[in-house]
Each structure stands twice: as structure tokens, then as C-alpha cells.
Amino acid sequence: MSNINKNLIPPKTMGEKLKQVGPGLIVAATGVGTADLITSIVIGTSFGMTFVWAIIVGSILKYFLNEGVGRWYLATGRTILDGWHSLGKWATGYFGVYSIIWGFVYGAAAASTSGMAMHAMFPIMPLWAWAIIHSIGGFLLIWSGRYLLFERVMTVLIGVMFITIIGTAVLFLPSIGDFAGGFVPRIPDGSFMMMIGLIGGVGGTITMASYGYWLAEKNWKGKEWIPTMRIDAKVAYTLTAIFTLAGLVIGAEFLGGSGVSIRDDQGLLKLADMLGEEFGTPMRWMFLVAFWSAAYTSLLGVWNGVPYLFADFIKTVRKKKAPGKQIVSVTEPAYRFYLAWLTFPPMILFYFGKPVELIIIYGALGSLFMPFLAISLLLLLNSKSVAQELRNKWVANIVLVGCLIMFVYLGADQLINILMK
């Protein structure tokens, strides 16, 4: 870890706390990717502004999960890997297997998506070449080990992402009545699974577990930082909700009733072309920049955050963590191994495609990660490892139980669909 902010004192006023916001922005940028954009556009196209309320609910649920990860670290001084290890070898074992498979597939998918957006803007080389450039660019930035540089790059890209996607949505603002109607919970016929997917998909998965390491990079230590952490997380999921709502508006007001299907990243390119035909070339470029920034911030956030988890996993299982030395360094071999694992082996898939068997295993494990996080936080944040006053209150427990039920339902549905294919 870097040694920034050695003598940092926890802020007291709201203004001072807002000035400290940083890790939450990284959570927001990493968690909000092209999948969230596609989901919100598809649902907006099919059901208009009906699911404004679902986006708000999803952001609140993810806030509680993210706050739980941060509170565990600040209340105990222990990482989430320490917590999982305390639950039993099954927890760390699951993460170890999951991280290797997930990293291989995600490394290819994230680089390809970033390359796809750049290739649409600058078709001067093949898509696979752009993908490699993005992957290696992320590798070099993170390998440098300079967290403040990483945070600044992410902050700039976040600004670009939100300005461009919200700027696009501003062209299609719905009436006040339509927007207000979306706050009333309704589930039209045939929309239940899409609604559940929207709520469950808002704002990231495995990268949420990296939050404690980003707090440590800022040198936020101890329970005195919990109020600041909560503001940080609230900013993250407020921005996440706004971004997802912008996608809903674009789908509802621009594509609604058009019969156009936006189902994958290629669909986003089609949407960019449609916007260009309707509003001119600058509008096409603005949306493509939004597409690219959403994809590349997710790549950079994963390249920085998930290697912490893997390196911590290696130290934990090898029992190399001395008391008071709980945090992982970005210069450790295990951290850099996983960074390289995300970057180089997945390049094979640029040429040969994604093996079907690997996708099936990845889908099965991915469908189980969020219930795993929810149940582990329920167990950890109600345990004696956390001081009584910092344990879950009844609201947090109810929300986490709700998350668990929803994610189990989503996971079961995904597994059934995988098995039936």
C-alpha cells in the first residue's frame, strides 16, 4: 500500500467529508459498466419509465453491501479476506477458484469491450489490437503502484462518462408526470425477471469486495472514519443511480416503440449510429465516448482492485499475515501475478473466442458470488469480531437478508438457464 495521508485526521463537517470522497468514486466507476447501460436501455425501451423505483431500490441495496464491506474493515482493521477465512476454509477456497476463472474471462471481456468502443471511433487497426492496447495500458498504470495517479485518472474518466451519458439523456427528458410515475412500484406483465435483474445488476459485483483496500490506500483507519466512509459510499451509489436512470431515459424516450433491440455491446454501437443519424455526427461521438469511458473505467477498477483480493487470499492461505500487518502491498508478487493474469492470458480469447465450457463454469460461479457476499456480511457484521455499537442494526440486517433472497433467486434462475441450454 502507498503511504499517502500519513497524518490524516477524520473530517468532522459535511463539506470536509465530501472533499475526501475518492474510493466511492472508484467503486461507482468500476461497478457501472456497459452491462448496466445495456440493461437500463433495454428496460426503458420495453417499459418506459416504469422502473425508476427499481433503480433506486437497487442502488440502496448495493449501498448497504458496500457500506458493510467498508465498515468491516474500519471497525476491525481486518480485510474482507480475513473475514471470509474466519468463516471457514470453504469461503477462501471458493474465492480462490472463482477468482482464477473469473479473471481469465473478465480480462478478455473488459479489454474487448473497451477496444470495441475505441475501434468504432478510430477504425485504424483491428478490434483485437485495440483490446490489447487497452489491456496493456491498464497493466502499466496499475503496475506503477501510484494510487493517487490511478484515482486521478479514474476521476477524469468518471467525469467524462457521466457528462456524456447524462448529456445524451438530457436530449430526451421525459415529462414530469412520466418520471414521477416511475417512483410508484409497479411490475407489468412479463417484466418480473427483468425488474429483478435491474435491481440486482446495479453497481458491480466482485469489485465491491475491493472497497476496504481502497479505503486503506487513502489511509482511512479506525472507526472514526466510518461516517466519512458512509458519505463516500452514498456519493458512489447516488452517481450510480443517476447513470442508470440516464440509460433508462434514453431507452424510454428515444428507442421506445421503435422496435430496435439493444441486447449487447454491438447494440450500443448501433445506438450510437442511430443517434448520429438523428442528431448529427457529434452526438454519435459523444455516445461512443460514454460507451468507451464506461467500459475502460470498469477495466481499470478491476485491474487495480481485484489483485488486492487475490494477493490477500495468497497471504491468508499461506499464513503469512502477522498481527497488525493485515494490508496488502501493490508490489507484492501475488498482486502483480494476478494483474498479469488479468492482462496477458485472456489475450488468447481474442483469437480463439471464449470456450463454451469456461463460460458455463464462469456463469455458474458468477451467479453465486453476490449471495456469498451478502451472507458473509450478515455473519461477520453480527459477530463478536465487531464492537457492539458498530454491528448491524435491524435495518441493515433486513436489507442484507433481502439482498440474499434476491441474489439466490437470480442465481437459481441463471443456473437453470445455463443447464437448459
N, C-alpha and C positions, 0 to 999 in steps of 0.2 A: 504494500500500500504506500501511497505517497505521504509526505509529511506536511501537507498544507494545513493552514489554520491551527497551528500547534496550540495557541493560547486562546482559542475561540471561546467566547462566553455565550451561553444560551441567550438569545434575544428575548426581550420582555414585551415590547409593543407589537401590534399587528403589522405596522409598517416595517419594523426591523425583521420580523419573521418572513414577510414577503420578499425582502431583499435577499434572504438566504435560500429562497426556492432554487432548486437545481436538480437534485436526484429525482424529484417528482416529474420534472420536465422530461428527463431521460426515460422514465417509466412510461409516460404518455406517448413519447415519440416511438419507443420500441414496441409498445403494445398496440398502437394504432397503425395498421399496415393496409396493404391493398385489399386483404380479405375483409376487413371491416368496411372499407369503402364499397366493395362489391356487394356485400350483404345488405348494407343500408340502401344502396341504389336499387337493388332488386326488390326489396320490400316496399320501398317508396313507389316503384313502378307499378307493383301489383296492388297495393293497398293504400296509396296516398299517404296522408299524414296521420293515419290511424295509430301508428306505433311510436309516437313521440314519447308516450309514457313508458314504453318498454326500454327505450334507450336510457331514460333517466333511472329506471329501476336497475338496469344492467350496470350503469356507472356507479350507483350506490353500492351494489353487491361487490363489485371489484374493488371499490374503495375500502370496504371492510376487510377484504382479503389482504390488500396491500398494506393497510394500516396494521393488521395483525402481524405481518412479516416484520415491519419496522419496529413495532412495539416489542416483539420478542427479542430482537437484537438490543434495543436500547434498555430494556428492563433487566436483561440478564447478562449482557456483554457477550453472549454466545451466538454463533451463526445458526442459520436455519439447518445446516448440515449437522451441527451438534445436536439440535433438537430432534431431527429425524433419527440420528444414531441412538439417542436416549430412548426412542420408542421401540428399538429392536433392530437386528441386522436386516430384517425384511425391508425396512424403509430405505436404508442406504443401499441395499442390494438392488432394489427396484430402480432407484435413481441412477445407479451406475450403468445398468443395462439400457435404461431409457435414454440416457444422455448420449451414449455412443451411437445408437441407431438414429435418434432424433437429429443429432448434429450432422451426421452424414447426409441425410435427406434435406434438412433445412439449409445446409450450406449451399447445396445446388439450387434449391428453390429460390432462396433470397437473392443470390447472385444473378440468376436467370431473370427474375422479375425486375431487378434494378437495370440489368442490361437491356431488357425489352423496352423499357421506357426511354432509355438513352438512345437505343437504336432507332426508335420512332422519330426522335428529334434529329439525330445525326447518323443517317444510314451509310456511313463511310467505311464500315467494317462489319463483319458478321456478328450476329447476336451473341454467339458464344465468346467472341473476342471481347465484346463489351462486358459480358458477365465475368470473365477472368480479370479484366481491369478493375471492376468494382470490388471483386473479392480480394485481390491483392492490395488495393488501396485501403480497404478496411483493415487488412492484416498489418500493413505498415504503420497506420495511425495507432492501432492498439498496441503493437509491439513496442512502440516508443515509450510506453508506460507513463505518459503525461496525462493525468486525469483532467486537469484544468483545460488543456488543449482539446481533449475529447469532448468535454462538456460544452466548450465554446462552439465547436463545430456542430454539435447536436443542437445547440440553442439557435444557431443561424438557420439550420435546416428545418427546425421546428417552425421558426418564423415564416420561412418560405412556404412550408407545407400548409400552415393554417391560413396565411394570407391568400394563397392561390385557390385552395378548395373553398374557403368561405367567400372569396371574391367571385368565384363561379356561382355559388349558391345564391348570392345576392341578386343575380340577374333573374332568379325565379322565385322570389319570395312569395309564399302563399298568402292568402287573405288572413286577417287576424282570426276570423271565425274558424277557418280550416285548421290553423295552427293550434288554437285554443281547444278545438275538438279533439286533438290528438292527446291531450292530457287526461281525457276520460278513458279509463281502461275498458277496451273492447277487444274481442277476439273474433273476427269474421270467420265464416265457414271456410275450412281448408287452410287456415293460417296458423294453426296452433304450433306446429313444429318449427315453422319459420320464426314465429314470435319467440319461442324458447331459444332457438339458435341465435337470434339477435341479442337477447338478454345475456346469454352465456358467452357470446363471442366478443362483447365489447371489452377492448382494452387488455389484451395479452393473456399469456398462459405461463409457461415455464419462467419467462423473464421476470415475472413478479417476484419470484424467489430470490432474485439478484438484488432486490432493493436494499437489504441490510448491508451489502458490500459497498453500494454507492453511498450510503449514509456514512460508512466507515471512511471512505475516500474523502469525505468532507470533514472528517474528524468530529462527527456528532457522536458523542459518547455519554451514556448515562441517562437516567430517567428524566433529567431536567430538559432534555431535548425532545421529549415526546410531544409537547404542544406544537413545537416548530415542525416536527415530522408530520403531524396531522394536517397542518396548513399546507405543507408541501404536497401531501397525498391528495388533499381536496383540490388544489390547483390542477394536479395531474388529471383527475377524473372529471373535473369541470371542462377542461380543454378537450378531453376525450369525448365527452357528451356533445360538445359543440361541433367537433369534427364529424361525428357520426350523424348528427342532425343535419349537417350540410349535405351529406350524401343522400339522406332521406329526401330532402327538399329537391335535389337535382333529379332523383328518380321520379318523385311525385309530379313535379311541375314541368319537367322537360320531356321525360320518357313516358309518363303515364298515358295509356291509351294508344301509344304509338305501335305496339306490337313488337318492339325491338327487345331482344334478350341480351342482358349483360350478365354472363354467368362465370366469366373467368378473366384473367389478365388481358387476353385478347379482346374481350368485350370492352375493357377500358380504352383500348386503342380505337375501337370502333366508335365509342362515345366521344373521344377526342376529335375524331374526324367529323362526326355529326355536329359538334359544337363549332368546329371551324367552318362548316358549310353554312350554318345558321348565323354565326356572328363574326366570321372573318378569321383569318389565319392567327392573329394574336390570341384569340380565345382558345384555339387549338393548342397553341404553345403553352398558355397558362395552365391548362388542364394537364398537359403532359408533364410539366414541371411539378405539379401537385402529385401526380402519379409517381414520378421518379423520387421525389423527396419522401413520400410516404414509404416507398419500398426501401430506400437507402438508409433512412433513419432506423428502420427495423433491423437491417443488416448490421449497422454499426453498434446498435444497442446490444444485440445478441453477441457479436464478436467481443465486446467488452465485458458483458455481464455474466454469460453462462460459463466462460472459463473459470471465473471465481468459484462457481459451484463445483465444477469438476475438480479443480485443484484442492478445494476444501474436502471433497469426497476422498481424494487420494490420501491427504494428510490424516483424515479421520480413520480410515480403514487401516492405515499403516501405523496408527497410534503415535504420530509424530507431533501432536499438538500439546505443548507444555502449558500448564496453568498460566493464565494471563497473556498467552500468546495465541489468541484464537483467530487472528485475522490473516488472510492470505495475501501474498505479495504478487504483483503482476509480473515480477521477474522470475518467479519460481518455475522450474522445468514443467511441472504438471499444467500450470496455467498456459504456458507457451505451447505445450504439446496440444492442448485442446484447441487453442487458437489456430494452430496449423491444421488440426483435424477438420475444423470448420471450413478452412480455406482451400486446401490442396486436394485431398482425396475426392471430395464431391465433384471436382472438375471432370472426373471420368464420366459422370452422368450427362455432361454437356454433349458428349459424343454418342453415347450408347442409350440414352434415355434412362428413366427410373425403373429398375427391376420391379415387376409386379409383386413378388414375394416381400420385398423390402417395404413397399408401400402398404401392404396389408398389415405387416407387423407394426410399422410406424403408426398407422391409423388406430390399431388396437391399443397400443401404449398411450398414444396421444389422448384418446378418449378417456383414459383413466387418470391423467395427471391432475386435473382440476379437482376431482373428488378427493384424491390423495392429499392435495394441499389443504383443502377445506377441513378434512377430518384431522389432519396432523395439527392444524392451528387450533381446532377445538380441544384436542388433547393437551397441547403444550400450554395454551394460554389459560387453561383452568387448572394447571398443575402447581405443585408447591415450588417449582423452579422459578415461578414469577411471584413477586411480592403481592400480598393480598390486595392492596389498593390498585395494582396495575393489571390484575387478572380481568378476564372478560366480564362485562356486565351482562344483564339479561338481554339487552338489545343486540349486542354483538353475537351472543350465543344463538339467538333466534335467526339472525341473518346468516350466520355460518351454517346452521342446520339447513336453512332454505337453500343456500348455495350447494350443499352436499346433495340434497334431494334432486335439485335441478340438474346438476352435473352428472349424477348417476343415471338419471333418465336420459340425458343427451348421450352419455357414453353407451348405454344399453342400445339405444336406437342406432348409433353408429356401428356398433359391433354387429347387430342384426343385419344392417345393410351390407356390411363387409362380407358376412358369411353367406348371404343370399346371392352375391354376385358370382 
